Amino acid sequence: MKKNKYNEPLQLHRKLRGKLLVKSKIRIKTRSILSKVYTPGVAQAVKRIAQNSTDLFDLTIKSNTVAVISDGSAVLGLGNVGAEAALPVMEGKCAIFREFAGINAFPICLNTQNSNEIVDTIKNISPVFGAINLEDISAPRCFEIEEKLKILNIPVMHDDQHATAIVVLAGLINSAKIVNKDLKSCKIVINGVGAAGCAIAKLLNFYGIYNLILVDSRGIINKKRNDLLPYKKDLLNISNPNNIDGDLLKAAKSSDILIGVSQKDLFTSNIIKSMALNSIVFALANPDPEVSRKNAQKWGISIYANGRSDCRNQINNALVFPGFFKGLLKSKSRKVTNMMKVAAAQTLASLIPHPTANRFIPSIFDKRVVPVLEKSVIQSSI
């Protein structure tokens, strides 16, 4: 019987019944070992931590453990599917943390979409973790939650925002080289003004790119619109310098780069063909991109990437978060900075010294990725 490629992932999940397990580092085979790892010996560790909380990093799993936390409100490109349906994605991220960076990660799906309840829950469980990875939380709540959690003494990073922005910048640095364009002079259009779109725009602006146009489901973000939420109004400080209005087609006209973090099939033939010569398209909606590679190339795109694991130039946050978080944990950083993010992007791009259209971003399976990102974050934190 011919295999159905669409059923294979579901069959694998059903067979595994979860992608994770918890395993002890020590075999408890004698009373002597039991007395050291549990009572009475464990009391010594308890007393030490009670006297000096910084010993928690040396005596427990905290130093190498991340919480991957979601409320299921913005899962992949599937929308608000809820906490239970989000669990397979969080498990997958935890498996990637372990496989590629040797980090312990726990999936925590919260059955609430109340921002204050989420913040309080994370604060209350934070003693166990060395860092918090927020995931698949919708905008603008994700911004509020991340901001309120900055009071913790461990780093908190909304991965959909910042890791996505890092890998996009890395991909653009090398893509611009291929088409012989100055990235900082390019006209860049970002379609989708959720968590990822906002973070990409902010990081590109911090990098020195000022000709940015942002487009949401109602058109170009501009000063004439009276329907903008506060976080979208703030983006006008770094985008649309000529205050143009209109739809995605108007925004894309003569653009050098089009980035999609929105929904499948939105980049039509007219939109792609309206772009400048030697144009670049990152169609990052998951699981189905805004335009396929086949159509993008047929319509004249020079450089193409999407976010799928079966894409040879995968622009996906999975390339960043294992090494980035490893650096945060090793350096005991308390916050994530723009300097860290730019340094990580430049480091990632440097792994492909002679980029081509077929290869301009390293694979997640490139064993150099995690060590160089870890080193980059550590150096940036000093």
C-alpha positions as CSV (number, residue, x, y, z in Angstrom):
1,M,0.0,0.0,0.0
2,K,1.3,3.4,-0.9
3,K,2.1,5.6,2.1
4,N,0.2,8.8,2.5
5,K,2.7,11.5,3.4
6,Y,0.0,13.5,5.2
7,N,-0.8,10.7,7.5
8,E,2.8,9.8,8.4
9,P,3.3,12.6,11.0
10,L,0.0,11.7,12.7
11,Q,1.0,8.0,12.8
12,L,4.3,8.8,14.3
13,H,2.7,10.9,17.1
14,R,0.2,8.1,17.8
15,K,3.0,5.6,18.0
16,L,5.2,7.7,20.3
17,R,2.4,9.0,22.5
18,G,4.4,12.1,23.2
19,K,7.9,13.1,22.0
20,L,9.4,13.4,25.5
21,L,10.4,11.5,28.6
22,V,11.9,12.4,32.0
23,K,15.0,10.4,32.8
24,S,17.1,10.4,36.0
25,K,20.8,11.1,35.7
26,I,21.6,8.5,38.3
27,R,20.4,5.0,38.8
28,I,18.9,4.5,42.3
29,K,20.0,0.9,42.9
30,T,21.2,1.0,46.6
31,R,20.2,2.5,49.9
32,S,23.4,4.5,49.9
33,I,22.5,6.3,46.7
34,L,18.9,6.7,47.8
35,S,20.0,8.4,51.0
36,K,22.1,10.9,49.0
37,V,19.6,11.8,46.3
38,Y,16.6,11.8,48.7
39,T,16.3,11.9,52.4
40,P,18.4,12.4,54.5
41,G,21.2,13.6,52.2
42,V,19.1,16.0,50.1
43,A,18.6,18.1,53.2
44,Q,22.1,19.4,52.8
45,A,21.2,20.9,49.4
46,V,18.0,22.3,50.8
47,K,19.9,24.1,53.6
48,R,22.5,25.5,51.2
49,I,19.9,26.9,48.8
50,A,17.9,28.4,51.7
51,Q,21.1,30.2,52.8
52,N,22.1,31.3,49.3
53,S,19.6,31.1,46.4
54,T,22.3,31.4,43.8
55,D,23.4,27.9,44.7
56,L,20.2,26.7,43.0
57,F,22.0,26.9,39.7
58,D,24.8,24.6,40.9
59,L,22.7,22.1,42.9
60,T,19.6,21.6,40.7
61,I,18.4,21.4,37.1
62,K,17.7,25.1,36.9
63,S,21.0,25.9,35.2
64,N,20.1,24.0,32.1
65,T,16.3,24.0,32.0
66,V,13.9,26.0,30.0
67,A,10.1,26.3,30.3
68,V,8.3,26.4,26.9
69,I,5.0,28.1,27.7
70,S,2.0,28.7,25.5
71,D,-1.7,29.5,25.8
72,G,-2.5,28.1,22.4
73,S,-3.7,31.4,21.0
74,A,-1.5,31.6,17.9
75,V,-0.2,28.1,17.0
76,L,1.7,27.9,13.7
77,G,-0.6,29.3,11.1
78,L,-3.5,27.5,12.6
79,G,-4.7,30.3,14.9
80,N,-6.3,30.0,18.3
81,V,-6.5,26.3,18.7
82,G,-6.2,26.3,22.5
83,A,-3.9,24.9,25.1
84,E,-4.5,21.2,24.5
85,A,-4.0,21.4,20.7
86,A,-0.8,23.4,21.3
87,L,0.9,20.6,23.2
88,P,2.4,18.7,20.2
89,V,4.2,21.9,19.1
90,M,5.5,22.6,22.6
91,E,6.7,19.0,22.8
92,G,8.4,19.4,19.5
93,K,10.3,22.5,20.6
94,C,11.4,20.8,23.8
95,A,12.7,17.8,21.7
96,I,14.7,20.3,19.6
97,F,16.1,21.9,22.7
98,R,17.3,18.6,23.9
99,E,18.5,17.1,20.6
100,F,20.5,20.1,19.3
101,A,21.6,21.9,22.5
102,G,21.4,19.3,25.3
103,I,19.0,21.6,27.2
104,N,16.2,20.2,29.4
105,A,12.9,21.8,28.3
106,F,9.4,21.2,29.6
107,P,6.2,21.9,27.6
108,I,3.7,23.9,29.7
109,C,0.3,24.7,28.0
110,L,-1.8,27.0,30.1
111,N,-5.6,26.7,30.1
112,T,-6.1,30.5,30.2
113,Q,-5.7,33.4,27.8
114,N,-5.9,36.0,30.5
115,S,-2.6,37.9,30.4
116,N,-2.4,38.5,34.1
117,E,-3.1,34.9,35.0
118,I,-0.4,33.8,32.6
119,V,2.1,36.3,34.1
120,D,1.3,35.2,37.6
121,T,1.6,31.5,36.7
122,I,5.0,32.0,35.1
123,K,6.3,34.0,38.1
124,N,5.1,31.3,40.4
125,I,6.8,28.4,38.5
126,S,10.0,30.3,37.6
127,P,12.2,28.9,40.5
128,V,12.5,25.7,38.5
129,F,13.8,27.3,35.3
130,G,16.9,29.1,34.1
131,A,15.0,30.8,31.2
132,I,11.4,31.1,29.9
133,N,10.5,30.5,26.2
134,L,7.1,32.0,25.5
135,E,5.6,30.4,22.4
136,D,2.5,30.8,20.1
137,I,0.9,33.6,22.2
138,S,-1.1,36.0,20.1
139,A,-0.3,39.7,19.7
140,P,-0.7,42.2,21.4
141,R,-0.9,40.1,24.5
142,C,2.5,38.5,23.9
143,F,4.1,41.9,24.1
144,E,2.4,42.7,27.4
145,I,3.2,39.3,29.0
146,E,6.9,39.5,28.0
147,E,7.2,43.1,29.3
148,K,5.6,42.2,32.7
149,L,8.0,39.2,33.1
150,K,11.1,41.3,32.8
151,I,11.1,41.7,36.6
152,L,12.2,38.0,36.8
153,N,15.9,37.4,37.4
154,I,16.0,35.0,34.5
155,P,15.7,35.8,30.7
156,V,12.3,35.7,29.1
157,M,12.0,35.5,25.3
158,H,9.0,35.2,23.1
159,D,10.6,32.9,20.5
160,D,8.1,33.7,17.8
161,Q,9.2,37.3,17.9
162,H,12.9,37.4,18.5
163,A,14.3,34.1,17.2
164,T,12.2,34.6,14.1
165,A,13.6,38.1,13.7
166,I,17.2,36.8,14.1
167,V,17.0,34.1,11.5
168,V,15.2,36.5,9.0
169,L,18.0,39.1,9.4
170,A,20.6,36.4,9.0
171,G,18.9,35.3,5.8
172,L,18.6,38.8,4.4
173,I,22.2,39.6,5.1
174,N,23.3,36.8,2.8
175,S,20.5,37.1,0.3
176,A,21.4,40.7,-0.3
177,K,24.9,39.7,-1.1
178,I,23.7,37.2,-3.7
179,V,21.7,39.8,-5.6
180,N,24.4,42.5,-5.1
181,K,22.2,44.9,-3.2
182,D,22.9,47.1,-0.1
183,L,20.5,45.6,2.5
184,K,20.3,48.9,4.4
185,S,19.1,50.6,1.2
186,C,16.5,48.1,0.2
187,K,12.8,48.6,0.3
188,I,11.4,45.9,2.5
189,V,7.7,45.0,2.9
190,I,6.5,42.9,5.8
191,N,3.0,41.3,5.4
192,G,1.6,40.3,8.8
193,V,1.9,42.6,11.8
194,G,1.6,40.1,14.6
195,A,4.3,39.0,17.0
196,A,6.8,37.9,14.3
197,G,6.1,40.8,12.0
198,C,6.6,43.4,14.7
199,A,9.8,41.9,16.0
200,I,11.3,41.6,12.5
201,A,10.5,45.2,11.8
202,K,12.1,46.4,15.0
203,L,15.2,44.3,14.6
204,L,15.7,45.4,11.0
205,N,15.3,49.0,12.1
206,F,17.8,48.5,14.9
207,Y,20.2,47.1,12.3
208,G,19.9,50.2,10.2
209,I,17.1,49.6,7.7
210,Y,14.6,52.5,7.5
211,N,12.7,51.9,4.3
212,L,10.1,49.5,5.8
213,I,6.5,49.1,4.9
214,L,4.2,47.0,7.1
215,V,0.9,45.6,5.9
216,D,-1.8,43.9,8.0
217,S,-5.2,42.4,6.9
218,R,-6.6,45.9,6.3
219,G,-3.7,47.3,4.3
220,I,-0.6,49.4,4.8
221,I,0.1,50.7,8.3
222,N,-0.1,54.5,7.9
223,K,-0.9,57.6,9.8
224,K,-4.2,58.1,8.0
225,R,-5.8,55.0,9.6
226,N,-7.9,55.3,12.7
227,D,-8.2,51.6,13.4
228,L,-4.7,50.9,14.6
229,L,-4.0,49.3,18.0
230,P,-1.4,51.1,20.1
231,Y,1.4,48.6,19.2
232,K,0.7,49.2,15.5
233,K,0.8,52.9,15.9
234,D,4.2,52.6,17.6
235,L,5.5,50.9,14.4
236,L,4.9,54.1,12.5
237,N,7.9,55.5,14.2
238,I,10.1,53.0,12.3
239,S,8.1,52.4,9.1
240,N,6.4,53.9,6.1
241,P,8.5,57.1,5.9
242,N,6.4,58.5,3.0
243,N,3.1,57.6,4.7
244,I,1.7,55.8,1.7
245,D,-1.7,54.0,2.0
246,G,-3.3,51.2,0.1
247,D,-3.1,47.4,-0.1
248,L,-0.3,44.8,-0.3
249,L,-0.1,45.1,-4.1
250,K,0.7,48.9,-3.8
251,A,3.2,48.2,-0.9
252,A,5.0,45.5,-2.9
253,K,5.4,47.6,-6.1
254,S,9.2,48.1,-6.7
255,S,10.1,46.5,-3.4
256,D,13.4,44.6,-3.1
257,I,12.3,42.3,-0.4
258,L,8.9,40.8,0.6
259,I,8.5,39.0,3.9
260,G,5.4,37.1,4.8
261,V,4.4,36.2,8.3
262,S,0.7,35.9,7.6
263,Q,-1.4,33.3,5.8
264,K,-1.0,30.9,2.9
265,D,-1.4,31.9,-0.8
266,L,-1.5,35.7,-0.2
267,F,1.4,36.5,-2.6
268,T,-0.3,36.4,-6.0
269,S,1.3,36.6,-9.4
270,N,0.5,40.4,-9.7
271,I,2.1,41.1,-6.3
272,I,5.3,39.1,-7.1
273,K,5.7,40.5,-10.6
274,S,5.3,44.1,-9.3
275,M,8.5,43.8,-7.3
276,A,11.9,45.1,-8.4
277,L,14.5,43.1,-10.3
278,N,16.5,40.6,-8.4
279,S,13.9,40.5,-5.7
280,I,13.8,38.4,-2.5
281,V,10.8,36.6,-1.0
282,F,10.6,35.0,2.4
283,A,7.2,33.3,2.6
284,L,7.2,32.2,6.3
285,A,3.5,31.3,7.0
286,N,3.4,27.7,8.5
287,P,2.6,25.1,7.6
288,D,1.7,26.5,4.2
289,P,3.6,29.6,2.8
290,E,2.2,32.7,1.2
291,V,3.6,31.5,-2.1
292,S,5.2,28.3,-3.2
293,R,8.8,28.1,-4.4
294,K,7.6,26.9,-7.8
295,N,5.3,29.9,-8.4
296,A,7.7,32.4,-6.9
297,Q,10.5,31.4,-9.3
298,K,8.1,31.2,-12.2
299,W,7.0,34.7,-11.5
300,G,10.6,36.1,-11.4
301,I,11.8,35.9,-7.8
302,S,15.6,35.5,-7.5
303,I,15.9,34.4,-3.9
304,Y,13.2,32.4,-2.1
305,A,12.8,30.8,1.3
306,N,10.0,29.5,3.5
307,G,9.7,28.2,7.1
308,R,9.1,24.6,6.4
309,S,11.5,21.8,7.5
310,D,11.4,20.4,3.9
311,C,12.8,23.7,2.5
312,R,16.5,23.8,1.7
313,N,16.8,27.4,2.9
314,Q,14.6,27.1,6.0
315,I,13.9,30.5,7.7
316,N,12.6,29.2,11.0
317,N,13.1,30.1,14.6
318,A,14.2,26.5,15.3
319,L,17.5,27.4,13.8
320,V,18.1,30.0,16.5
321,F,16.5,29.1,19.8
322,P,18.6,26.1,20.8
323,G,22.0,27.9,20.6
324,F,20.6,31.2,21.7
325,F,19.1,29.9,24.9
326,K,22.2,27.8,25.6
327,G,24.1,31.1,25.5
328,L,21.6,32.7,27.8
329,L,21.8,29.9,30.3
330,K,25.6,29.6,30.2
331,S,26.1,33.4,30.7
332,K,23.3,33.6,33.3
333,S,21.9,36.6,31.5
334,R,18.9,38.2,33.0
335,K,17.6,39.8,29.7
336,V,17.7,39.6,26.0
337,T,19.1,42.6,24.2
338,N,19.0,43.9,20.6
339,M,22.8,43.7,20.5
340,M,22.6,40.0,21.3
341,K,20.1,39.5,18.5
342,V,22.1,41.3,15.8
343,A,25.3,39.6,16.8
344,A,23.5,36.2,16.6
345,A,22.1,37.1,13.1
346,Q,25.5,38.1,11.9
347,T,27.1,35.0,13.3
348,L,24.6,32.8,11.7
349,A,25.0,34.5,8.3
350,S,28.8,34.1,8.6
351,L,28.5,30.3,8.6
352,I,27.8,30.6,4.8
353,P,30.8,32.7,3.6
354,H,29.9,32.3,-0.1
355,P,26.1,32.3,-0.2
356,T,24.1,31.2,-3.3
357,A,20.4,31.1,-4.1
358,N,20.5,27.4,-3.3
359,R,22.2,27.8,0.0
360,F,22.3,31.0,2.0
361,I,21.3,29.9,5.5
362,P,22.8,27.0,7.4
363,S,20.7,23.9,8.2
364,I,19.5,23.1,11.6
365,F,21.5,20.0,11.3
366,D,24.8,22.0,10.8
367,K,26.7,21.1,14.0
368,R,28.4,24.6,14.0
369,V,25.1,26.5,14.6
370,V,24.5,25.9,18.3
371,P,28.2,26.5,19.4
372,V,28.6,29.7,17.5
373,L,25.2,31.1,18.6
374,E,26.0,30.1,22.2
375,K,29.4,31.9,22.0
376,S,27.8,35.0,20.3
377,V,25.3,35.4,23.1
378,I,27.9,34.9,25.8
379,Q,30.2,37.5,24.3
380,S,27.3,40.0,23.8
381,S,26.2,39.6,27.4
382,I,29.6,40.6,28.8
